[in-house]
Amino acid sequence: MTPAMTPERVLRTYITLVVVSTAASSMIWGINTLFLLDAGLSIGKTFAANAFFTVGMVLFEVPTGVVADTVGRRTSYLLGTATLFGSTLLYLLLWKAQAPFVLWAVVSMLLGLGFTFFSGATEAWLVDGLHATGYGGSLDDAFAKGQVAGGVAMMAGSIGGGFLAQVTNLGMPYVVRALLLAATFTVAWRSMRDVGFTPKPRVSVRAEMGGILRSSLRHGLLNPRVRWVMLAGPFTAGVTVYGFYAAQPYLLQLYGHADAYWIAGLSAGIVAGAQIAGGASASYVARLVRDRILILIGAIVTSGAVIAMLGLVTSFWVALVLLMVWATMFAAMTPVRQAYLNSHIPSEQRATVLSFDNLLGSAGGVVIQPGLGRSADVWGYGPTYVLSAGLQLLALPFLGQARRAGKSVESTPDEALALQP
């Protein structure tokens, strides 16, 4: 007999899934850029391959969000895990074969497809489950706990992946990642149940998709409380991904040893540590400053100044400290942004709207990543970090619009737990 779902069990299952999936994913985060360069790609093509990963997310975000809102959150999560498992093995084969760029582009899109099954579905599963089981806490706390747990897993995975690559080769972390994804599938299959959500009976898939998309637009871009925060996403998301992956070769350049893979793993581990610190402080900051949009504005301004400084320094150790500060700002911002968006989205459209938000962020990455990658080819990594700071600050006018709308202060308990059908 399956145990009854309680708020504690829902949160525990969510955190377990975050830990195992993040550990799997982060095995290659510290060395992915080095892996692609080792496969024969130039700096520009390396970030172009990352951009095709983002293209996959743009193309599939909304369709996979619809899967989560019609078939179920659990089904979407399992499909994502299986897709990532297969595409990770294909990445490994491309590396061994020194494959041409076009194949990297195709498989990168498949990786993007895998992650779109996760995005939206996991958050929606958590929020629905907490509401259905009578959760009395705040969403900021729930998301922050998940972020701290994910940070611990990321630290272990990224540092472990870097050291594993150092003592074996750059392909071995991908093998371990595939094994961990198989474990993730097993955990989700046994522990994840759709609670607080009932799939709709399907008559016409096309009609269902159209109806859900219209409702999602109404509760997303047409909702002034949500629209401006979503439109700020492309600028911050694109810069974040580039800043993280460019740090791998940039820090090795400052360190002076191009084959010190453990440095790349350590840098990713430091970002994970910053994620833990940021997640742990997010709920405190949210209680101290009730205006969530003001928190986002402050984090973007501060992190923009830090990433500009990161591009100007010549000391490896100073750059490492600045990377940690920059990552902490984004880590503290993430659960606040999640709670803000979820507090204005009804359950029936939650996964699709969140997927659409991810789509907008990914769209920014499609343009920003290859552009900054090409800039690094021409000018080097330092100047592109300064350029990244300027791009990130373009999010501020949109957040200013959100704040002027006067919709940024929520009541407690969170509106998300009241916005149910």
RODO-2510 file (C-alpha; in nm, 4 decimals, decimal comma):
residues 421
     n   res          X          Y          Z
     1     m     0,0000     0,0000     0,0000
     2     t     0,1339     0,3414    -0,1003
     3     p     0,1859     0,5755     0,1990
     4     a    -0,0404     0,8802     0,2136
     5     m     0,1117     1,2018     0,0862
     6     t     0,1713     1,4665     0,3509
     7     p     0,3328     1,8120     0,3146
     8     e     0,6515     1,6697     0,4639
     9     r     0,6534     1,3762     0,2218
    10     v     0,5846     1,6013    -0,0782
    11     l     0,8704     1,8316     0,0187
    12     r     1,0999     1,5389     0,0983
    13     t     1,0289     1,3791    -0,2408
    14     y     1,0871     1,7106    -0,4175
    15     i     1,4207     1,7608    -0,2411
    16     t     1,5260     1,4011    -0,3179
    17     l     1,4509     1,4513    -0,6861
    18     v     1,6393     1,7818    -0,6845
    19     v     1,9418     1,6153    -0,5248
    20     v     1,9673     1,3137    -0,7548
    21     s     1,8895     1,5052    -1,0761
    22     t     2,1255     1,7917    -0,9894
    23     a     2,4038     1,5511    -0,8953
    24     a     2,3579     1,3815    -1,2321
    25     s     2,3477     1,7028    -1,4319
    26     s     2,6331     1,8761    -1,2490
    27     m     2,8830     1,5960    -1,3098
    28     i     2,9646     1,7672    -1,6397
    29     w     2,8948     2,1326    -1,5559
    30     g     3,2475     2,2054    -1,4444
    31     i     3,4110     2,0603    -1,7542
    32     n     3,1491     2,0844    -2,0320
    33     t     3,3163     2,3772    -2,2094
    34     l     3,6550     2,2024    -2,1871
    35     f     3,4899     1,8817    -2,3148
    36     l     3,3592     2,0598    -2,6262
    37     l     3,6914     2,2320    -2,6882
    38     d     3,8667     1,8949    -2,6530
    39     a     3,6282     1,7559    -2,9162
    40     g     3,7757     2,0004    -3,1674
    41     l     3,5258     2,2853    -3,1491
    42     s     3,6409     2,6478    -3,1412
    43     i     3,5296     2,8854    -2,8651
    44     g     3,2624     3,0288    -3,0938
    45     k     3,1348     2,6848    -3,1963
    46     t     3,1406     2,5678    -2,8341
    47     f     2,8978     2,8391    -2,7304
    48     a     2,7025     2,7909    -3,0525
    49     a     2,6533     2,4275    -2,9472
    50     n     2,5289     2,5549    -2,6110
    51     a     2,2999     2,7892    -2,8028
    52     f     2,1509     2,4937    -2,9916
    53     f     2,0828     2,3358    -2,6532
    54     t     1,8894     2,6533    -2,5796
    55     v     1,7168     2,6361    -2,9202
    56     g     1,5888     2,2944    -2,8176
    57     m     1,4496     2,4454    -2,4998
    58     v     1,2816     2,7260    -2,6958
    59     l     1,1207     2,4838    -2,9411
    60     f     0,9966     2,2356    -2,6839
    61     e     0,9262     2,4379    -2,3670
    62     v     0,5579     2,5004    -2,4319
    63     p     0,4733     2,1572    -2,5867
    64     t     0,6357     1,9746    -2,2944
    65     g     0,4639     2,2119    -2,0523
    66     v     0,1350     2,1130    -2,2136
    67     v     0,2267     1,7466    -2,1552
    68     a     0,2709     1,8235    -1,7846
    69     d    -0,0630     2,0085    -1,7708
    70     t    -0,2599     1,7365    -1,9557
    71     v    -0,0941     1,3967    -1,9094
    72     g     0,0699     1,4680    -1,5739
    73     r     0,3716     1,6123    -1,3958
    74     r     0,5166     1,2685    -1,3139
    75     t     0,4975     1,1499    -1,6756
    76     s     0,6710     1,4666    -1,7940
    77     y     0,9508     1,4199    -1,5400
    78     l     1,0083     1,0559    -1,6394
    79     l     1,0188     1,1477    -2,0094
    80     g     1,2762     1,4156    -1,9318
    81     t     1,4988     1,1760    -1,7412
    82     a     1,4892     0,9162    -2,0192
    83     t     1,5646     1,1773    -2,2870
    84     l     1,8618     1,3154    -2,0928
    85     f     1,9983     0,9648    -2,0405
    86     g     1,9987     0,8896    -2,4133
    87     s     2,1320     1,2284    -2,5246
    88     t     2,4137     1,2160    -2,2657
    89     l     2,5359     0,8887    -2,4160
    90     l     2,5153     1,0431    -2,7645
    91     y     2,7283     1,3380    -2,6457
    92     l     2,9901     1,0899    -2,5294
    93     l     2,9904     0,9157    -2,8687
    94     l     3,0321     1,2484    -3,0514
    95     w     3,3341     1,3307    -2,8367
    96     k     3,5010     0,9966    -2,9072
    97     a     3,4333     1,0319    -3,2809
    98     q     3,5462     1,3997    -3,2974
    99     a     3,2156     1,4555    -3,4774
   100     p     3,1346     1,7556    -3,6982
   101     f     2,9553     2,0565    -3,5508
   102     v     2,6180     1,9781    -3,7110
   103     l     2,5864     1,6590    -3,5040
   104     w     2,6720     1,8491    -3,1857
   105     a     2,3955     2,0944    -3,2726
   106     v     2,1372     1,8157    -3,3162
   107     v     2,2261     1,6297    -2,9965
   108     s     2,2439     1,9576    -2,8023
   109     m     1,8841     2,0207    -2,9057
   110     l     1,7898     1,6764    -2,7725
   111     l     1,9505     1,7678    -2,4397
   112     g     1,7412     2,0829    -2,4407
   113     l     1,4296     1,8726    -2,5038
   114     g     1,5118     1,6610    -2,1997
   115     f     1,5382     1,9593    -1,9684
   116     t     1,2111     2,1102    -2,0950
   117     f     1,0255     1,8065    -1,9632
   118     f     1,1632     1,9025    -1,6195
   119     s     1,1071     2,2777    -1,6292
   120     g     0,7655     2,3797    -1,5057
   121     a     0,6595     2,0241    -1,4248
   122     t     0,8763     1,9885    -1,1132
   123     e     0,7757     2,3237    -0,9643
   124     a     0,4097     2,2662    -1,0530
   125     w     0,4205     1,9203    -0,8904
   126     l     0,5599     2,0682    -0,5698
   127     v     0,3142     2,3597    -0,5451
   128     d     0,0114     2,1433    -0,6265
   129     g     0,1197     1,8763    -0,3797
   130     l     0,1796     2,1253    -0,0984
   131     h    -0,1606     2,2848    -0,1509
   132     a    -0,3439     1,9514    -0,1667
   133     t    -0,1830     1,8263     0,1557
   134     g    -0,2463     2,1416     0,3586
   135     y     0,1002     2,2944     0,3679
   136     g     0,1109     2,5928     0,6041
   137     g     0,4516     2,7395     0,5213
   138     s     0,5644     2,9836     0,2540
   139     l     0,6760     2,9022    -0,0981
   140     d     0,9961     3,1015    -0,0450
   141     d     1,0976     2,8559     0,2281
   142     a     1,0063     2,5504     0,0192
   143     f     1,1963     2,6668    -0,2886
   144     a     1,4906     2,7814    -0,0769
   145     k     1,5196     2,4357     0,0840
   146     g     1,5218     2,2797    -0,2599
   147     q     1,7868     2,5243    -0,3762
   148     v     2,0113     2,4549    -0,0774
   149     a     1,9784     2,0797    -0,1349
   150     g     2,0468     2,1303    -0,5041
   151     g     2,3520     2,3396    -0,4183
   152     v     2,4954     2,0606    -0,2034
   153     a     2,4361     1,8116    -0,4855
   154     m     2,5855     2,0491    -0,7412
   155     m     2,8934     2,1016    -0,5279
   156     a     2,9489     1,7280    -0,4946
   157     g     2,8754     1,6593    -0,8602
   158     s     3,0751     1,9421    -1,0174
   159     i     3,3833     1,9029    -0,7972
   160     g     3,3635     1,5251    -0,8339
   161     g     3,3297     1,5571    -1,2116
   162     g     3,6333     1,7861    -1,2298
   163     f     3,8541     1,5547    -1,0269
   164     l     3,7243     1,2496    -1,2133
   165     a     3,8198     1,4139    -1,5431
   166     q     4,1633     1,4979    -1,3967
   167     v     4,2436     1,1384    -1,2997
   168     t     4,0757     0,9676    -1,5985
   169     n     3,9595     1,1710    -1,8981
   170     l     3,6975     1,4299    -1,9955
   171     g     3,4510     1,1613    -2,1043
   172     m     3,4234     0,9717    -1,7758
   173     p     3,1992     1,2317    -1,6001
   174     y     2,9454     1,1775    -1,8793
   175     v     2,9425     0,8041    -1,8098
   176     v     2,8757     0,8688    -1,4404
   177     r     2,6089     1,1237    -1,5326
   178     a     2,4229     0,8613    -1,7360
   179     l     2,4310     0,6190    -1,4423
   180     l     2,2960     0,8854    -1,2054
   181     l     2,0173     0,9693    -1,4509
   182     a     1,9162     0,6038    -1,4465
   183     a     1,8991     0,6299    -1,0657
   184     t     1,6919     0,9494    -1,0978
   185     f     1,4398     0,7684    -1,3178
   186     t     1,4073     0,4926    -1,0580
   187     v     1,3502     0,7377    -0,7718
   188     a     1,0869     0,9323    -0,9673
   189     w     0,9093     0,6146    -1,0777
   190     r     0,8787     0,4896    -0,7198
   191     s     0,8210     0,8120    -0,5240
   192     m     0,6555     1,0722    -0,7472
   193     r     0,2744     1,0837    -0,7536
   194     d     0,0556     1,3579    -0,8993
   195     v    -0,1160     1,5058    -0,5933
   196     g    -0,3541     1,8002    -0,6182
   197     f    -0,3683     1,7667    -0,9962
   198     t    -0,6070     1,5593    -1,2080
   199     p    -0,5256     1,5145    -1,5794
   200     k    -0,8076     1,6236    -1,8076
   201     p    -0,9838     1,3641    -2,0227
   202     r    -0,8477     1,4149    -2,3737
   203     v    -1,0685     1,4414    -2,6788
   204     s    -0,8643     1,6509    -2,9228
   205     v    -0,4947     1,7023    -2,8518
   206     r    -0,4834     2,0006    -3,0859
   207     a    -0,7846     2,1628    -2,9214
   208     e    -0,6418     2,0954    -2,5748
   209     m    -0,3097     2,2536    -2,6650
   210     g    -0,4822     2,5585    -2,8093
   211     g    -0,6994     2,6016    -2,5013
   212     i    -0,4124     2,5609    -2,2579
   213     l    -0,1916     2,7975    -2,4530
   214     r    -0,4627     3,0642    -2,4603
   215     s    -0,5162     3,0276    -2,0876
   216     s    -0,1428     3,0343    -2,0298
   217     l    -0,1043     3,3571    -2,2241
   218     r    -0,3887     3,5070    -2,0218
   219     h    -0,2188     3,4136    -1,6961
   220     g     0,1322     3,4823    -1,8299
   221     l     0,2181     3,7614    -2,0732
   222     l    -0,1295     3,9152    -2,0520
   223     n    -0,1117     3,9255    -1,6734
   224     p     0,0647     4,2534    -1,5826
   225     r     0,1851     4,1064    -1,2509
   226     v     0,3713     3,8351    -1,4392
   227     r     0,4490     3,9867    -1,7800
   228     w     0,7293     4,2276    -1,6889
   229     v     0,9149     3,9742    -1,4752
   230     m     0,8987     3,7212    -1,7588
   231     l     1,0240     3,9757    -2,0141
   232     a     1,3244     4,0545    -1,7936
   233     g     1,4213     3,6852    -1,8019
   234     p     1,5993     3,6698    -2,1414
   235     f     1,8652     3,9191    -2,0329
   236     t     1,9494     3,7544    -1,7006
   237     a     1,9201     3,3927    -1,8193
   238     g     2,1442     3,4332    -2,1245
   239     v     2,4161     3,6098    -1,9261
   240     t     2,3987     3,3577    -1,6414
   241     v     2,4586     3,0566    -1,8665
   242     y     2,7446     3,2242    -2,0535
   243     g     2,9024     3,3548    -1,7324
   244     f     2,9026     3,0089    -1,5760
   245     y     3,0410     2,8125    -1,8719
   246     a     3,2929     3,0761    -1,9802
   247     a     3,4357     3,0726    -1,6271
   248     q     3,5836     2,7258    -1,6906
   249     p     3,8388     2,8217    -1,9593
   250     y     3,8740     3,1776    -1,8252
   251     l     3,9863     3,0619    -1,4803
   252     l     4,2231     2,8081    -1,6341
   253     q     4,3670     3,0933    -1,8411
   254     l     4,4202     3,3049    -1,5297
   255     y     4,5606     3,0034    -1,3413
   256     g     4,8110     2,9387    -1,6185
   257     h     4,7542     2,5635    -1,6722
   258     a     4,5103     2,4690    -1,9482
   259     d     4,4870     2,1032    -1,8415
   260     a     4,4113     2,1623    -1,4705
   261     y     4,0584     2,0232    -1,4998
   262     w     4,0169     2,0143    -1,1228
   263     i     4,0184     2,3965    -1,1281
   264     a     3,7143     2,3933    -1,3553
   265     g     3,5393     2,1500    -1,1233
   266     l     3,6346     2,3611    -0,8230
   267     s     3,4936     2,6759    -0,9845
   268     a     3,1622     2,4997    -1,0444
   269     g     3,1722     2,3766    -0,6858
   270     i     3,2200     2,7337    -0,5643
   271     v     2,9134     2,8352    -0,7635
   272     a     2,7287     2,5503    -0,5916
   273     g     2,8441     2,6764    -0,2523
   274     a     2,7163     3,0198    -0,3467
   275     q     2,3860     2,8589    -0,4404
   276     i     2,3623     2,7071    -0,0935
   277     a     2,4369     3,0415     0,0715
   278     g     2,1959     3,2253    -0,1558
   279     g     1,9191     2,9742    -0,1032
   280     a     1,9674     2,9753     0,2723
   281     s     1,9429     3,3551     0,2832
   282     a     1,6519     3,3903     0,0389
   283     s     1,3694     3,3329     0,2875
   284     y     1,5332     3,5703     0,5391
   285     v     1,5710     3,8404     0,2754
   286     a     1,2109     3,7876     0,1633
   287     r     1,0891     3,8379     0,5218
   288     l     1,3093     4,1434     0,5664
   289     v     1,2142     4,3040     0,2326
   290     r     0,8540     4,2209     0,1418
   291     d     0,8826     4,3793    -0,2041
   292     r     1,0080     4,0850    -0,4124
   293     i     1,0636     4,2973    -0,7224
   294     l     1,2912     4,5279    -0,5228
   295     i     1,4946     4,2221    -0,4188
   296     l     1,5325     4,1213    -0,7842
   297     i     1,6402     4,4718    -0,8865
   298     g     1,9002     4,4886    -0,6096
   299     a     2,0426     4,1465    -0,6978
   300     i     2,0719     4,2320    -1,0683
   301     v     2,2452     4,5658    -1,0046
   302     t     2,4905     4,4128    -0,7571
   303     s     2,5690     4,1070    -0,9685
   304     g     2,6090     4,3275    -1,2773
   305     a     2,8806     4,5286    -1,1029
   306     v     3,0525     4,2098    -0,9861
   307     i     3,0553     4,0405    -1,3266
   308     a     3,2034     4,3552    -1,4814
   309     m     3,4827     4,3458    -1,2218
   310     l     3,5335     3,9754    -1,2999
   311     g     3,6202     4,0720    -1,6557
   312     l     3,8725     4,3347    -1,5462
   313     v     4,0837     4,1468    -1,2906
   314     t     4,4004     3,9546    -1,3722
   315     s     4,4335     3,7553    -1,0480
   316     f     4,3001     3,3993    -1,0432
   317     w     4,2115     3,4124    -0,6734
   318     v     4,0336     3,7485    -0,6978
   319     a     3,8376     3,6182    -0,9970
   320     l     3,7397     3,3110    -0,7958
   321     v     3,6035     3,5282    -0,5124
   322     l     3,4126     3,7503    -0,7565
   323     l     3,2639     3,4420    -0,9223
   324     m     3,1360     3,3274    -0,5829
   325     v     2,9800     3,6673    -0,5047
   326     w     2,8169     3,6849    -0,8478
   327     a     2,6713     3,3360    -0,8116
   328     t     2,5413     3,4135    -0,4615
   329     m     2,3419     3,7090    -0,5947
   330     f     2,1699     3,4948    -0,8550
   331     a     2,1145     3,2120    -0,6077
   332     a     1,9390     3,4446    -0,3636
   333     m     1,7286     3,5850    -0,6453
   334     t     1,6051     3,2530    -0,7860
   335     p     1,3647     3,1315    -0,5105
   336     v     1,2290     3,4861    -0,4709
   337     r     1,1504     3,4992    -0,8430
   338     q     0,9994     3,1487    -0,8346
   339     a     0,7737     3,2381    -0,5437
   340     y     0,6657     3,5636    -0,7092
   341     l     0,5645     3,3950    -1,0351
   342     n     0,3944     3,0977    -0,8685
   343     s     0,1920     3,3314    -0,6487
   344     h     0,0153     3,4694    -0,9581
   345     i    -0,0419     3,1544    -1,1666
   346     p    -0,3427     2,9171    -1,1253
   347     s    -0,2745     2,5445    -1,0894
   348     e    -0,4241     2,4348    -1,4241
   349     q    -0,1864     2,6551    -1,6219
   350     r     0,1098     2,6526    -1,3828
   351     a     0,3407     2,4107    -1,5641
   352     t     0,2727     2,5650    -1,9045
   353     v     0,3202     2,9247    -1,7879
   354     l     0,6409     2,8330    -1,6070
   355     s     0,7590     2,6534    -1,9211
   356     f     0,6786     2,9642    -2,1244
   357     d     0,8815     3,1704    -1,8779
   358     n     1,1726     2,9298    -1,9292
   359     l     1,1179     2,9602    -2,3046
   360     l     1,1681     3,3363    -2,2874
   361     g     1,4845     3,2915    -2,0830
   362     s     1,6095     3,0343    -2,3307
   363     a     1,5325     3,2670    -2,6219
   364     g     1,7695     3,5183    -2,4666
   365     g     2,0337     3,2490    -2,4444
   366     v     1,9945     3,1614    -2,8135
   367     v     2,1084     3,5124    -2,9044
   368     i     2,3388     3,6011    -2,6150
   369     q     2,5470     3,2827    -2,5863
   370     p     2,6802     3,2614    -2,9440
   371     g     2,7192     3,6390    -2,9546
   372     l     2,9336     3,6433    -2,6420
   373     g     3,1147     3,3300    -2,7569
   374     r     3,2099     3,4984    -3,0840
   375     s     3,3142     3,8082    -2,8879
   376     a     3,5421     3,5887    -2,6748
   377     d     3,6972     3,4516    -2,9956
   378     v     3,7801     3,8075    -3,1034
   379     w     3,8493     3,9992    -2,7797
   380     g     3,8984     3,7330    -2,5105
   381     y     3,6941     3,6303    -2,2073
   382     g     3,7585     3,9402    -1,9925
   383     p     3,5945     4,1958    -2,2243
   384     t     3,2951     3,9680    -2,2789
   385     y     3,2286     3,9626    -1,9041
   386     v     3,2136     4,3427    -1,9084
   387     l     2,9778     4,3229    -2,2058
   388     s     2,7697     4,0662    -2,0150
   389     a     2,7203     4,3114    -1,7296
   390     g     2,5727     4,5672    -1,9689
   391     l     2,3374     4,3105    -2,1222
   392     q     2,2178     4,1995    -1,7811
   393     l     2,1288     4,5530    -1,6756
   394     l     1,8830     4,5721    -1,9675
   395     a     1,6468     4,3692    -1,7451
   396     l     1,6044     4,6636    -1,5065
   397     p     1,3486     4,8673    -1,7075
   398     f     1,1168     4,5651    -1,7205
   399     l     1,1413     4,5080    -1,3464
   400     g     1,0830     4,8782    -1,2968
   401     q     0,7559     4,8412    -1,4882
   402     a     0,6592     4,5479    -1,2661
   403     r     0,7289     4,7486    -0,9535
   404     r     0,5385     5,0533    -1,0791
   405     a     0,2387     4,8303    -1,1361
   406     g     0,2196     4,8019    -0,7582
   407     k     0,1777     4,4242    -0,7673
   408     s     0,5049     4,3120    -0,6130
   409     v     0,4054     4,2742    -0,2458
   410     e     0,2180     3,9523    -0,1714
   411     s     0,0235     3,8612     0,1361
   412     t     0,0968     3,5619     0,3572
   413     p     0,0148     3,2792     0,3120
   414     d     0,1205     3,2809    -0,0506
   415     e    -0,1414     3,3562    -0,3110
   416     a    -0,0166     3,0544    -0,5027
   417     l    -0,1848     2,8258    -0,2500
   418     a    -0,5125     3,0119    -0,3016
   419     l    -0,4986     3,0305    -0,6819
   420     q    -0,6523     2,6895    -0,7373
   421     p    -0,9425     2,5846    -0,9611
***
